[in-house]
Amino acid sequence: MSHPTPALNGAESLVTTLAASGVGLCFANPGTSEMHFVAALDRIPGVRCVLGLFEGVVTGAADGYYRMAGTPAATLLHLGPGLGNGLANLHNARKARSGIVNIVGDHALDHVRFESPLKSEAEAIARSMSHWVRSSASAADVGADGASAVQATRDGAVGRIATLLLPADTAWGAGGQAAVARPPAAPAVLLDAVPAAARLLRQLGPKAVLLIGAGGSRSAAAQHHAAAIAAHTGCRVLAEFYNARMPGGRNMPGIQRLPYAVDAAAAKLAGAEALVLAGSTEPIGFFAYPGKPSQLKPAGAALLQLAEPQHDVPAALAALAAELGAPPVPVPQHSVPSAWPAGPLNAESVAAVVAAVLPENAVVVDEAVSSGRGFGASMVSAAPHDWLPTMGGAIGFGLPGGVGAALGAPGRPVLVLEGDGSAMYTVQALWTMARESLPVVVLIFANRAYRILQGELEGVGASISGDKATAMLSLGQPALDWVALARGHGVPAVQVDNTDALAEALRNRSEEHTSELQSPRCI
C-alpha cells in the first residue's frame, strides 16, 4: 500500500531540497526567524548542522569547506544584522571563488511593513557580497528558490555566493514543494588563445611570465604542465599571491607565489614584456602607496588571457604544453628536512620546524599574515599538503577556515597558522573545533602587535611620533593569554618559545592524530 507524501511547510521543503541537491552541511547561527528551519533540520534527514558562535565563523567555515570539498555548504543567518556580521568572510569567500548558499531568515511578509527593532535592508546587505539574491514570496516557492540558489553557486570551474532570504511566514507556511538543483555543468574548455600564447612564449622566453590563478594552482597536473612550459620556453612561471588552494610539498614543482609587497612584486615581474594569464587576473597592488604603482606589471607589458578563472584551466595548460611540444620535466628532488635551527622562534625558524614535522596530506590554513610570508622556501621540502591562504584580505578567516577545511576533507589533519590579532576576530571558532572534535592544530603567532600595520606605516610614508599611535598597533597592556583563551573554549593549549619545544608540541599532535584521537589543539 502506498502512503501519501506528508505535507511540507516551506522550511521543510527547503531542507529537503538542499539534501537532494547535494548540500549536506549547514553552518548555522540562527535566531527567531529561523526557528522553523532549525526544527525542519530535526525532522528531515540529510543535512548536518554545525553551530558557530558568531556569524563570521559560520561564513568563514563555509568558505574553507568549499575549498576542500568542492561543493557548497549552506549557512543559516539571522536577518540583515546577522548577515552583516558575516560579510567580512563572505568577502573573502567571494575572492576565493567559493560556492556558498546563504539562508537568511527575514521578517514575515505582513510584519516587514512595520518599523520593528530588527528591521533592516537585508536584500541590500546581501547584494553587497552575493552573486545571486532572491526573497521567497510564498511557502510554495521556497523549494524551487532553494534549488535555484544551489544552481547559482557554480560558474564553470569556480564557485559563487547565493543568498536566499526566507521570510518567516514562508518558512512556517503550508504548501512547501521540494525541488532538486540541476547538476553543475562542466567548465568550458576554451583553447582559442593557445596558439597565440605559444607564439608569445617562444618569442619572449624569459621576458614572459606565465601567471597561474584559480583552477590552475589548485590542480597538481596543471602545476606540472606549467613547469614543463617554463622549462621548454624559458619563461618564468608564478602563482598569484592569493590562491584559494594550492598543493605543495615534495613531488610538486614548487611554483613561487607573486609577493604581497608592491616593491617585491614589481621586482619579481621586472623585465617582463608580457604576462600570460592562466586562470588569473592582472596583478594589482593591495593598496595605493605614495609614489608606487597600482599595476604591478612593468609599464607597457602586454596581457594575454589564456583562460578565465571559470574555464578549465588545467585543460588549457595541457593544450599549451602540447602546442609547444613541451615534455614533462622531472620534479625537483628536495631532501626531507630532519633538523631545524635551535633557539628562539622567528618566522624562518618556525617555517623550518613546520616543514620538518608536517604530517602527510595535511591541510595548512594560512592567516599568519606578516609571519607567514616567508614559509614558501621551506615548504617545498615538506610532506605533500594543500595550502589555503586567506583571500581578499579581510582578517578573521584562519580559525573558521580550519573548521571548514576539516569538515570538507574528513580524516586529513589541519594546521592553522594564525596571527594573534587576526585570531581575535573569530576566536569563537575554537569552541566549534572542540564541540565537533575536529583534528585541527592552531599555531598562534603571538607577537603582541598588529605587525602587518607596522610595516604598512613605512609603505604609506607615515610615521609614529607618540604613544597614542603606538598603542593603536600594540596588543599588549594587557597581553592576550592564548593558553587561557583556548582552554576557555575547550581546546587544550601549550605555550612554546623555542624551536625544539614547538617541534615536540607539533609532533605530539601528529601522533595523536595517527592514533585516531580527533581533537583540536592550540600552540
Secondary structure as UniProt FT lines:
FT   STRAND          8..9
FT   HELIX           10..20
FT   TURN            21..22
FT   STRAND          25..28
FT   HELIX           32..34
FT   HELIX           35..43
FT   TURN            45..46
FT   STRAND          48..51
FT   HELIX           55..69
FT   STRAND          73..78
FT   HELIX           79..85
FT   HELIX           87..96
FT   STRAND          100..106
FT   TURN            109..113
FT   TURN            117..118
FT   HELIX           122..127
FT   TURN            128..129
FT   STRAND          132..135
FT   HELIX           139..151
FT   TURN            152..153
FT   STRAND          154..155
FT   TURN            156..157
FT   STRAND          158..159
FT   STRAND          161..167
FT   HELIX           168..172
FT   STRAND          174..176
FT   TURN            192..193
FT   HELIX           194..204
FT   HELIX           205..207
FT   STRAND          208..212
FT   TURN            214..218
FT   HELIX           220..233
FT   STRAND          236..239
FT   STRAND          246..248
FT   TURN            250..251
FT   HELIX           262..269
FT   TURN            270..271
FT   STRAND          274..278
FT   TURN            290..291
FT   TURN            299..300
FT   STRAND          302..307
FT   TURN            309..310
FT   HELIX           313..324
FT   HELIX           347..357
FT   TURN            360..361
FT   STRAND          362..367
FT   HELIX           369..372
FT   TURN            373..374
FT   HELIX           376..379
FT   TURN            380..381
FT   STRAND          385..389
FT   TURN            392..393
FT   HELIX           398..408
FT   TURN            410..411
FT   STRAND          414..419
FT   HELIX           420..423
FT   HELIX           424..426
FT   TURN            427..428
FT   HELIX           429..435
FT   TURN            436..437
FT   STRAND          440..445
FT   HELIX           451..460
FT   HELIX           467..472
FT   TURN            476..479
FT   HELIX           482..488
FT   TURN            489..490
FT   HELIX           499..514
FT   TURN            515..516
FT   STRAND          521..522
//
